[in-house]
Amino acid sequence: MTTPPPQPAPQIRVIASGASFNAWSSLNDTIMGGSSRAGCRITDDGLLLEGDVVSEGGGFVSCRSPVFKPPLDLTAYRGLRLSLDGQGRSFKFAVACRDGVLGLTELIPGGLRWVSTVPTQSNGLTVVEIPFDQLKPVVRASPIKLPLRFDSSCITRLQLLHSRFGDDGEANPGYRSGSIQLLIRSIEAF
């Protein structure tokens, strides 16, 4: 009996949309003494992050996925596509992976994340494709200069932040404090 050849992966894999956002939660600068307040809730159009961003003492709000168990294996894909309404703000998309560096990154407070800046249009839908090879390693808002390689076979969490800092650790030019509404319509692997 011969084994049939492996089937190619679909061109698109939906990671989150609609009700599949149900386990996502907010994480804000209050974990480090800030006073920003925002929460996530599901709407008919996707996941809505709404609240108030306060620069003093922190300056970020975010929505993040639950920890994926088992981790997502996206080796058959080139990157992630986000569809969102972001009011012209720039966001930071962060991806966490199971540690492949002998467990060393688990010793780093805040952990290692792979990030990319996501600019949005001032009105309506923005669709952004983030190739895996363009993600940059950071710890908190500081870039890591070690020769690390992103591993798309073990993605453990996704997060979208509106932060004072961009993916390069410098000031985010698309940052605004005050009232915020971010609608994440979908996240797909492409």
mmCIF file of the C-alpha atoms, coordinates in Angstrom:
data_MODEL
# 
_entry.id   MODEL 
# 
loop_
_atom_site.group_PDB 
_atom_site.id 
_atom_site.type_symbol 
_atom_site.label_atom_id 
_atom_site.label_alt_id 
_atom_site.label_comp_id 
_atom_site.label_asym_id 
_atom_site.label_entity_id 
_atom_site.label_seq_id 
_atom_site.pdbx_PDB_ins_code 
_atom_site.Cartn_x 
_atom_site.Cartn_y 
_atom_site.Cartn_z 
_atom_site.occupancy 
_atom_site.B_iso_or_equiv 
_atom_site.pdbx_formal_charge 
_atom_site.auth_seq_id 
_atom_site.auth_comp_id 
_atom_site.auth_asym_id 
_atom_site.auth_atom_id 
_atom_site.pdbx_PDB_model_num 
ATOM 1   C CA . MET A 1 1   ? 0.000   0.000  0.000  1.00 0.00 ? 1   MET A CA 1 
ATOM 2   C CA . THR A 1 2   ? 1.442   3.366  -0.980 1.00 0.00 ? 2   THR A CA 1 
ATOM 3   C CA . THR A 1 3   ? 1.094   6.510  1.064  1.00 0.00 ? 3   THR A CA 1 
ATOM 4   C CA . PRO A 1 4   ? -0.555  9.383  -0.782 1.00 0.00 ? 4   PRO A CA 1 
ATOM 5   C CA . PRO A 1 5   ? 1.583   12.516 -1.152 1.00 0.00 ? 5   PRO A CA 1 
ATOM 6   C CA . PRO A 1 6   ? 1.020   15.183 1.505  1.00 0.00 ? 6   PRO A CA 1 
ATOM 7   C CA . GLN A 1 7   ? -1.669  17.693 0.617  1.00 0.00 ? 7   GLN A CA 1 
ATOM 8   C CA . PRO A 1 8   ? -0.486  21.295 0.192  1.00 0.00 ? 8   PRO A CA 1 
ATOM 9   C CA . ALA A 1 9   ? -1.594  23.726 2.872  1.00 0.00 ? 9   ALA A CA 1 
ATOM 10  C CA . PRO A 1 10  ? -4.497  25.989 1.945  1.00 0.00 ? 10  PRO A CA 1 
ATOM 11  C CA . GLN A 1 11  ? -3.391  29.377 0.650  1.00 0.00 ? 11  GLN A CA 1 
ATOM 12  C CA . ILE A 1 12  ? -5.094  31.108 3.583  1.00 0.00 ? 12  ILE A CA 1 
ATOM 13  C CA . ARG A 1 13  ? -5.591  29.874 7.153  1.00 0.00 ? 13  ARG A CA 1 
ATOM 14  C CA . VAL A 1 14  ? -7.902  31.875 9.399  1.00 0.00 ? 14  VAL A CA 1 
ATOM 15  C CA . ILE A 1 15  ? -6.282  32.248 12.819 1.00 0.00 ? 15  ILE A CA 1 
ATOM 16  C CA . ALA A 1 16  ? -8.991  34.447 14.364 1.00 0.00 ? 16  ALA A CA 1 
ATOM 17  C CA . SER A 1 17  ? -12.213 36.076 13.208 1.00 0.00 ? 17  SER A CA 1 
ATOM 18  C CA . GLY A 1 18  ? -15.710 36.474 14.595 1.00 0.00 ? 18  GLY A CA 1 
ATOM 19  C CA . ALA A 1 19  ? -16.456 34.225 17.563 1.00 0.00 ? 19  ALA A CA 1 
ATOM 20  C CA . SER A 1 20  ? -12.943 32.708 17.528 1.00 0.00 ? 20  SER A CA 1 
ATOM 21  C CA . PHE A 1 21  ? -11.775 35.918 19.257 1.00 0.00 ? 21  PHE A CA 1 
ATOM 22  C CA . ASN A 1 22  ? -13.804 34.878 22.329 1.00 0.00 ? 22  ASN A CA 1 
ATOM 23  C CA . ALA A 1 23  ? -10.808 33.963 24.524 1.00 0.00 ? 23  ALA A CA 1 
ATOM 24  C CA . TRP A 1 24  ? -8.802  37.097 23.694 1.00 0.00 ? 24  TRP A CA 1 
ATOM 25  C CA . SER A 1 25  ? -8.222  39.544 26.547 1.00 0.00 ? 25  SER A CA 1 
ATOM 26  C CA . SER A 1 26  ? -6.785  42.969 27.198 1.00 0.00 ? 26  SER A CA 1 
ATOM 27  C CA . LEU A 1 27  ? -3.385  43.664 28.737 1.00 0.00 ? 27  LEU A CA 1 
ATOM 28  C CA . ASN A 1 28  ? -2.638  47.301 29.535 1.00 0.00 ? 28  ASN A CA 1 
ATOM 29  C CA . ASP A 1 29  ? 0.105   49.385 31.125 1.00 0.00 ? 29  ASP A CA 1 
ATOM 30  C CA . THR A 1 30  ? -1.528  48.948 34.546 1.00 0.00 ? 30  THR A CA 1 
ATOM 31  C CA . ILE A 1 31  ? 0.698   45.845 34.908 1.00 0.00 ? 31  ILE A CA 1 
ATOM 32  C CA . MET A 1 32  ? 3.641   48.242 35.254 1.00 0.00 ? 32  MET A CA 1 
ATOM 33  C CA . GLY A 1 33  ? 1.988   51.059 37.180 1.00 0.00 ? 33  GLY A CA 1 
ATOM 34  C CA . GLY A 1 34  ? 0.335   52.939 34.306 1.00 0.00 ? 34  GLY A CA 1 
ATOM 35  C CA . SER A 1 35  ? -3.265  54.087 34.255 1.00 0.00 ? 35  SER A CA 1 
ATOM 36  C CA . SER A 1 36  ? -4.489  53.313 30.724 1.00 0.00 ? 36  SER A CA 1 
ATOM 37  C CA . ARG A 1 37  ? -7.795  51.464 30.643 1.00 0.00 ? 37  ARG A CA 1 
ATOM 38  C CA . ALA A 1 38  ? -9.056  49.383 27.735 1.00 0.00 ? 38  ALA A CA 1 
ATOM 39  C CA . GLY A 1 39  ? -10.981 46.184 27.256 1.00 0.00 ? 39  GLY A CA 1 
ATOM 40  C CA . CYS A 1 40  ? -11.698 43.729 24.458 1.00 0.00 ? 40  CYS A CA 1 
ATOM 41  C CA . ARG A 1 41  ? -15.120 42.497 23.422 1.00 0.00 ? 41  ARG A CA 1 
ATOM 42  C CA . ILE A 1 42  ? -16.541 40.603 20.476 1.00 0.00 ? 42  ILE A CA 1 
ATOM 43  C CA . THR A 1 43  ? -18.839 42.452 18.085 1.00 0.00 ? 43  THR A CA 1 
ATOM 44  C CA . ASP A 1 44  ? -20.571 41.349 14.886 1.00 0.00 ? 44  ASP A CA 1 
ATOM 45  C CA . ASP A 1 45  ? -17.558 42.717 12.967 1.00 0.00 ? 45  ASP A CA 1 
ATOM 46  C CA . GLY A 1 46  ? -14.697 41.299 15.043 1.00 0.00 ? 46  GLY A CA 1 
ATOM 47  C CA . LEU A 1 47  ? -12.771 42.029 18.232 1.00 0.00 ? 47  LEU A CA 1 
ATOM 48  C CA . LEU A 1 48  ? -13.115 45.586 19.553 1.00 0.00 ? 48  LEU A CA 1 
ATOM 49  C CA . LEU A 1 49  ? -10.467 47.124 21.826 1.00 0.00 ? 49  LEU A CA 1 
ATOM 50  C CA . GLU A 1 50  ? -11.843 50.293 23.360 1.00 0.00 ? 50  GLU A CA 1 
ATOM 51  C CA . GLY A 1 51  ? -10.836 52.508 26.223 1.00 0.00 ? 51  GLY A CA 1 
ATOM 52  C CA . ASP A 1 52  ? -8.484  55.320 27.139 1.00 0.00 ? 52  ASP A CA 1 
ATOM 53  C CA . VAL A 1 53  ? -4.695  55.494 26.619 1.00 0.00 ? 53  VAL A CA 1 
ATOM 54  C CA . VAL A 1 54  ? -2.726  57.530 29.192 1.00 0.00 ? 54  VAL A CA 1 
ATOM 55  C CA . SER A 1 55  ? 0.917   58.337 28.351 1.00 0.00 ? 55  SER A CA 1 
ATOM 56  C CA . GLU A 1 56  ? 2.161   59.068 31.872 1.00 0.00 ? 56  GLU A CA 1 
ATOM 57  C CA . GLY A 1 57  ? 3.474   56.012 33.667 1.00 0.00 ? 57  GLY A CA 1 
ATOM 58  C CA . GLY A 1 58  ? 3.133   53.617 30.757 1.00 0.00 ? 58  GLY A CA 1 
ATOM 59  C CA . GLY A 1 59  ? 1.303   54.433 27.550 1.00 0.00 ? 59  GLY A CA 1 
ATOM 60  C CA . PHE A 1 60  ? -0.039  51.198 26.088 1.00 0.00 ? 60  PHE A CA 1 
ATOM 61  C CA . VAL A 1 61  ? -3.200  49.163 25.668 1.00 0.00 ? 61  VAL A CA 1 
ATOM 62  C CA . SER A 1 62  ? -3.524  45.829 23.917 1.00 0.00 ? 62  SER A CA 1 
ATOM 63  C CA . CYS A 1 63  ? -5.540  42.757 23.009 1.00 0.00 ? 63  CYS A CA 1 
ATOM 64  C CA . ARG A 1 64  ? -3.875  39.364 23.094 1.00 0.00 ? 64  ARG A CA 1 
ATOM 65  C CA . SER A 1 65  ? -4.794  35.824 22.262 1.00 0.00 ? 65  SER A CA 1 
ATOM 66  C CA . PRO A 1 66  ? -4.831  33.038 24.793 1.00 0.00 ? 66  PRO A CA 1 
ATOM 67  C CA . VAL A 1 67  ? -1.729  30.840 24.786 1.00 0.00 ? 67  VAL A CA 1 
ATOM 68  C CA . PHE A 1 68  ? -2.102  28.416 21.876 1.00 0.00 ? 68  PHE A CA 1 
ATOM 69  C CA . LYS A 1 69  ? -1.868  24.803 23.091 1.00 0.00 ? 69  LYS A CA 1 
ATOM 70  C CA . PRO A 1 70  ? -0.471  23.177 21.102 1.00 0.00 ? 70  PRO A CA 1 
ATOM 71  C CA . PRO A 1 71  ? 1.473   26.034 19.502 1.00 0.00 ? 71  PRO A CA 1 
ATOM 72  C CA . LEU A 1 72  ? 0.437   27.055 15.984 1.00 0.00 ? 72  LEU A CA 1 
ATOM 73  C CA . ASP A 1 73  ? 2.586   25.500 13.273 1.00 0.00 ? 73  ASP A CA 1 
ATOM 74  C CA . LEU A 1 74  ? 2.541   27.969 10.370 1.00 0.00 ? 74  LEU A CA 1 
ATOM 75  C CA . THR A 1 75  ? 5.590   26.657 8.491  1.00 0.00 ? 75  THR A CA 1 
ATOM 76  C CA . ALA A 1 76  ? 3.463   26.238 5.357  1.00 0.00 ? 76  ALA A CA 1 
ATOM 77  C CA . TYR A 1 77  ? 2.817   30.012 5.271  1.00 0.00 ? 77  TYR A CA 1 
ATOM 78  C CA . ARG A 1 78  ? 4.895   33.145 4.607  1.00 0.00 ? 78  ARG A CA 1 
ATOM 79  C CA . GLY A 1 79  ? 3.324   35.469 7.165  1.00 0.00 ? 79  GLY A CA 1 
ATOM 80  C CA . LEU A 1 80  ? 0.238   36.903 8.816  1.00 0.00 ? 80  LEU A CA 1 
ATOM 81  C CA . ARG A 1 81  ? -2.444  39.193 7.368  1.00 0.00 ? 81  ARG A CA 1 
ATOM 82  C CA . LEU A 1 82  ? -4.358  41.566 9.643  1.00 0.00 ? 82  LEU A CA 1 
ATOM 83  C CA . SER A 1 83  ? -7.634  43.252 8.688  1.00 0.00 ? 83  SER A CA 1 
ATOM 84  C CA . LEU A 1 84  ? -8.475  46.079 11.063 1.00 0.00 ? 84  LEU A CA 1 
ATOM 85  C CA . ASP A 1 85  ? -9.970  49.526 11.553 1.00 0.00 ? 85  ASP A CA 1 
ATOM 86  C CA . GLY A 1 86  ? -7.421  51.565 13.517 1.00 0.00 ? 86  GLY A CA 1 
ATOM 87  C CA . GLN A 1 87  ? -8.310  55.274 13.247 1.00 0.00 ? 87  GLN A CA 1 
ATOM 88  C CA . GLY A 1 88  ? -4.985  56.212 11.634 1.00 0.00 ? 88  GLY A CA 1 
ATOM 89  C CA . ARG A 1 89  ? -2.952  55.012 14.603 1.00 0.00 ? 89  ARG A CA 1 
ATOM 90  C CA . SER A 1 90  ? 0.140   52.818 14.357 1.00 0.00 ? 90  SER A CA 1 
ATOM 91  C CA . PHE A 1 91  ? 0.046   49.581 16.279 1.00 0.00 ? 91  PHE A CA 1 
ATOM 92  C CA . LYS A 1 92  ? 2.633   46.999 17.187 1.00 0.00 ? 92  LYS A CA 1 
ATOM 93  C CA . PHE A 1 93  ? 1.843   43.396 16.291 1.00 0.00 ? 93  PHE A CA 1 
ATOM 94  C CA . ALA A 1 94  ? 3.683   40.953 18.558 1.00 0.00 ? 94  ALA A CA 1 
ATOM 95  C CA . VAL A 1 95  ? 4.166   37.199 18.160 1.00 0.00 ? 95  VAL A CA 1 
ATOM 96  C CA . ALA A 1 96  ? 5.422   34.933 20.926 1.00 0.00 ? 96  ALA A CA 1 
ATOM 97  C CA . CYS A 1 97  ? 7.023   31.577 20.154 1.00 0.00 ? 97  CYS A CA 1 
ATOM 98  C CA . ARG A 1 98  ? 7.908   28.560 22.239 1.00 0.00 ? 98  ARG A CA 1 
ATOM 99  C CA . ASP A 1 99  ? 11.492  29.048 23.291 1.00 0.00 ? 99  ASP A CA 1 
ATOM 100 C CA . GLY A 1 100 ? 13.983  27.406 20.970 1.00 0.00 ? 100 GLY A CA 1 
ATOM 101 C CA . VAL A 1 101 ? 17.030  28.955 22.655 1.00 0.00 ? 101 VAL A CA 1 
ATOM 102 C CA . LEU A 1 102 ? 17.568  26.316 25.361 1.00 0.00 ? 102 LEU A CA 1 
ATOM 103 C CA . GLY A 1 103 ? 14.913  27.953 27.530 1.00 0.00 ? 103 GLY A CA 1 
ATOM 104 C CA . LEU A 1 104 ? 16.996  31.084 27.979 1.00 0.00 ? 104 LEU A CA 1 
ATOM 105 C CA . THR A 1 105 ? 14.378  33.573 26.814 1.00 0.00 ? 105 THR A CA 1 
ATOM 106 C CA . GLU A 1 106 ? 12.047  32.383 29.580 1.00 0.00 ? 106 GLU A CA 1 
ATOM 107 C CA . LEU A 1 107 ? 14.502  33.968 32.033 1.00 0.00 ? 107 LEU A CA 1 
ATOM 108 C CA . ILE A 1 108 ? 13.975  37.398 30.447 1.00 0.00 ? 108 ILE A CA 1 
ATOM 109 C CA . PRO A 1 109 ? 11.298  39.451 32.259 1.00 0.00 ? 109 PRO A CA 1 
ATOM 110 C CA . GLY A 1 110 ? 8.531   40.158 29.753 1.00 0.00 ? 110 GLY A CA 1 
ATOM 111 C CA . GLY A 1 111 ? 9.834   37.476 27.399 1.00 0.00 ? 111 GLY A CA 1 
ATOM 112 C CA . LEU A 1 112 ? 11.027  37.680 23.824 1.00 0.00 ? 112 LEU A CA 1 
ATOM 113 C CA . ARG A 1 113 ? 8.505   38.830 21.214 1.00 0.00 ? 113 ARG A CA 1 
ATOM 114 C CA . TRP A 1 114 ? 8.724   39.174 17.450 1.00 0.00 ? 114 TRP A CA 1 
ATOM 115 C CA . VAL A 1 115 ? 7.171   42.484 16.362 1.00 0.00 ? 115 VAL A CA 1 
ATOM 116 C CA . SER A 1 116 ? 6.225   44.618 13.398 1.00 0.00 ? 116 SER A CA 1 
ATOM 117 C CA . THR A 1 117 ? 4.646   48.066 13.125 1.00 0.00 ? 117 THR A CA 1 
ATOM 118 C CA . VAL A 1 118 ? 1.126   48.144 11.686 1.00 0.00 ? 118 VAL A CA 1 
ATOM 119 C CA . PRO A 1 119 ? 0.078   51.582 10.373 1.00 0.00 ? 119 PRO A CA 1 
ATOM 120 C CA . THR A 1 120 ? -3.638  52.084 9.720  1.00 0.00 ? 120 THR A CA 1 
ATOM 121 C CA . GLN A 1 121 ? -5.752  54.372 7.565  1.00 0.00 ? 121 GLN A CA 1 
ATOM 122 C CA . SER A 1 122 ? -7.645  57.150 9.338  1.00 0.00 ? 122 SER A CA 1 
ATOM 123 C CA . ASN A 1 123 ? -10.986 55.812 8.094  1.00 0.00 ? 123 ASN A CA 1 
ATOM 124 C CA . GLY A 1 124 ? -12.177 52.336 7.248  1.00 0.00 ? 124 GLY A CA 1 
ATOM 125 C CA . LEU A 1 125 ? -10.455 49.028 6.720  1.00 0.00 ? 125 LEU A CA 1 
ATOM 126 C CA . THR A 1 126 ? -6.683  48.522 6.647  1.00 0.00 ? 126 THR A CA 1 
ATOM 127 C CA . VAL A 1 127 ? -5.256  45.197 5.456  1.00 0.00 ? 127 VAL A CA 1 
ATOM 128 C CA . VAL A 1 128 ? -1.590  44.600 6.309  1.00 0.00 ? 128 VAL A CA 1 
ATOM 129 C CA . GLU A 1 129 ? 0.563   41.599 5.421  1.00 0.00 ? 129 GLU A CA 1 
ATOM 130 C CA . ILE A 1 130 ? 3.478   40.879 7.753  1.00 0.00 ? 130 ILE A CA 1 
ATOM 131 C CA . PRO A 1 131 ? 5.972   38.366 6.328  1.00 0.00 ? 131 PRO A CA 1 
ATOM 132 C CA . PHE A 1 132 ? 7.588   36.260 9.041  1.00 0.00 ? 132 PHE A CA 1 
ATOM 133 C CA . ASP A 1 133 ? 11.060  37.259 7.837  1.00 0.00 ? 133 ASP A CA 1 
ATOM 134 C CA . GLN A 1 134 ? 10.290  40.923 8.625  1.00 0.00 ? 134 GLN A CA 1 
ATOM 135 C CA . LEU A 1 135 ? 9.454   40.362 12.305 1.00 0.00 ? 135 LEU A CA 1 
ATOM 136 C CA . LYS A 1 136 ? 12.042  41.850 14.688 1.00 0.00 ? 136 LYS A CA 1 
ATOM 137 C CA . PRO A 1 137 ? 12.996  40.348 18.065 1.00 0.00 ? 137 PRO A CA 1 
ATOM 138 C CA . VAL A 1 138 ? 12.395  42.584 21.105 1.00 0.00 ? 138 VAL A CA 1 
ATOM 139 C CA . VAL A 1 139 ? 12.146  42.367 24.865 1.00 0.00 ? 139 VAL A CA 1 
ATOM 140 C CA . ARG A 1 140 ? 9.522   44.830 26.055 1.00 0.00 ? 140 ARG A CA 1 
ATOM 141 C CA . ALA A 1 141 ? 10.205  47.809 23.761 1.00 0.00 ? 141 ALA A CA 1 
ATOM 142 C CA . SER A 1 142 ? 13.952  47.177 23.289 1.00 0.00 ? 142 SER A CA 1 
ATOM 143 C CA . PRO A 1 143 ? 15.288  45.536 20.101 1.00 0.00 ? 143 PRO A CA 1 
ATOM 144 C CA . ILE A 1 144 ? 17.544  42.490 20.558 1.00 0.00 ? 144 ILE A CA 1 
ATOM 145 C CA . LYS A 1 145 ? 20.804  42.468 18.620 1.00 0.00 ? 145 LYS A CA 1 
ATOM 146 C CA . LEU A 1 146 ? 21.501  38.727 18.982 1.00 0.00 ? 146 LEU A CA 1 
ATOM 147 C CA . PRO A 1 147 ? 21.388  36.617 15.794 1.00 0.00 ? 147 PRO A CA 1 
ATOM 148 C CA . LEU A 1 148 ? 17.992  35.014 16.396 1.00 0.00 ? 148 LEU A CA 1 
ATOM 149 C CA . ARG A 1 149 ? 15.733  33.434 13.782 1.00 0.00 ? 149 ARG A CA 1 
ATOM 150 C CA . PHE A 1 150 ? 11.947  33.453 13.919 1.00 0.00 ? 150 PHE A CA 1 
ATOM 151 C CA . ASP A 1 151 ? 10.434  29.958 14.095 1.00 0.00 ? 151 ASP A CA 1 
ATOM 152 C CA . SER A 1 152 ? 6.952   29.805 12.573 1.00 0.00 ? 152 SER A CA 1 
ATOM 153 C CA . SER A 1 153 ? 6.475   26.208 13.769 1.00 0.00 ? 153 SER A CA 1 
ATOM 154 C CA . CYS A 1 154 ? 5.800   27.101 17.414 1.00 0.00 ? 154 CYS A CA 1 
ATOM 155 C CA . ILE A 1 155 ? 3.696   30.284 17.735 1.00 0.00 ? 155 ILE A CA 1 
ATOM 156 C CA . THR A 1 156 ? 2.232   30.502 21.228 1.00 0.00 ? 156 THR A CA 1 
ATOM 157 C CA . ARG A 1 157 ? 0.486   33.905 21.359 1.00 0.00 ? 157 ARG A CA 1 
ATOM 158 C CA . LEU A 1 158 ? -0.483  36.940 19.258 1.00 0.00 ? 158 LEU A CA 1 
ATOM 159 C CA . GLN A 1 159 ? -0.942  40.497 20.526 1.00 0.00 ? 159 GLN A CA 1 
ATOM 160 C CA . LEU A 1 160 ? -1.823  43.880 19.024 1.00 0.00 ? 160 LEU A CA 1 
ATOM 161 C CA . LEU A 1 161 ? -0.698  46.927 21.027 1.00 0.00 ? 161 LEU A CA 1 
ATOM 162 C CA . HIS A 1 162 ? -1.060  50.674 20.780 1.00 0.00 ? 162 HIS A CA 1 
ATOM 163 C CA . SER A 1 163 ? 2.154   51.793 22.461 1.00 0.00 ? 163 SER A CA 1 
ATOM 164 C CA . ARG A 1 164 ? 4.314   54.882 22.803 1.00 0.00 ? 164 ARG A CA 1 
ATOM 165 C CA . PHE A 1 165 ? 7.140   52.791 21.335 1.00 0.00 ? 165 PHE A CA 1 
ATOM 166 C CA . GLY A 1 166 ? 7.484   51.351 17.835 1.00 0.00 ? 166 GLY A CA 1 
ATOM 167 C CA . ASP A 1 167 ? 9.155   48.089 16.803 1.00 0.00 ? 167 ASP A CA 1 
ATOM 168 C CA . ASP A 1 168 ? 12.551  49.824 16.784 1.00 0.00 ? 168 ASP A CA 1 
ATOM 169 C CA . GLY A 1 169 ? 12.276  50.943 20.424 1.00 0.00 ? 169 GLY A CA 1 
ATOM 170 C CA . GLU A 1 170 ? 11.914  54.585 19.355 1.00 0.00 ? 170 GLU A CA 1 
ATOM 171 C CA . ALA A 1 171 ? 8.845   56.803 19.731 1.00 0.00 ? 171 ALA A CA 1 
ATOM 172 C CA . ASN A 1 172 ? 5.851   55.584 17.715 1.00 0.00 ? 172 ASN A CA 1 
ATOM 173 C CA . PRO A 1 173 ? 4.901   58.444 15.347 1.00 0.00 ? 173 PRO A CA 1 
ATOM 174 C CA . GLY A 1 174 ? 1.367   57.022 15.042 1.00 0.00 ? 174 GLY A CA 1 
ATOM 175 C CA . TYR A 1 175 ? 0.784   57.063 18.825 1.00 0.00 ? 175 TYR A CA 1 
ATOM 176 C CA . ARG A 1 176 ? -1.975  59.158 20.398 1.00 0.00 ? 176 ARG A CA 1 
ATOM 177 C CA . SER A 1 177 ? -3.142  59.175 23.971 1.00 0.00 ? 177 SER A CA 1 
ATOM 178 C CA . GLY A 1 178 ? -6.838  59.529 24.709 1.00 0.00 ? 178 GLY A CA 1 
ATOM 179 C CA . SER A 1 179 ? -9.899  57.593 23.650 1.00 0.00 ? 179 SER A CA 1 
ATOM 180 C CA . ILE A 1 180 ? -9.215  54.570 21.431 1.00 0.00 ? 180 ILE A CA 1 
ATOM 181 C CA . GLN A 1 181 ? -11.266 52.128 19.387 1.00 0.00 ? 181 GLN A CA 1 
ATOM 182 C CA . LEU A 1 182 ? -9.516  49.403 17.417 1.00 0.00 ? 182 LEU A CA 1 
ATOM 183 C CA . LEU A 1 183 ? -11.547 46.811 15.530 1.00 0.00 ? 183 LEU A CA 1 
ATOM 184 C CA . ILE A 1 184 ? -9.612  43.655 14.607 1.00 0.00 ? 184 ILE A CA 1 
ATOM 185 C CA . ARG A 1 185 ? -11.695 42.019 11.885 1.00 0.00 ? 185 ARG A CA 1 
ATOM 186 C CA . SER A 1 186 ? -9.476  38.996 11.224 1.00 0.00 ? 186 SER A CA 1 
ATOM 187 C CA . ILE A 1 187 ? -5.994  37.524 11.440 1.00 0.00 ? 187 ILE A CA 1 
ATOM 188 C CA . GLU A 1 188 ? -4.988  35.029 8.744  1.00 0.00 ? 188 GLU A CA 1 
ATOM 189 C CA . ALA A 1 189 ? -1.862  33.150 7.745  1.00 0.00 ? 189 ALA A CA 1 
ATOM 190 C CA . PHE A 1 190 ? -1.016  33.592 4.046  1.00 0.00 ? 190 PHE A CA 1 
# 
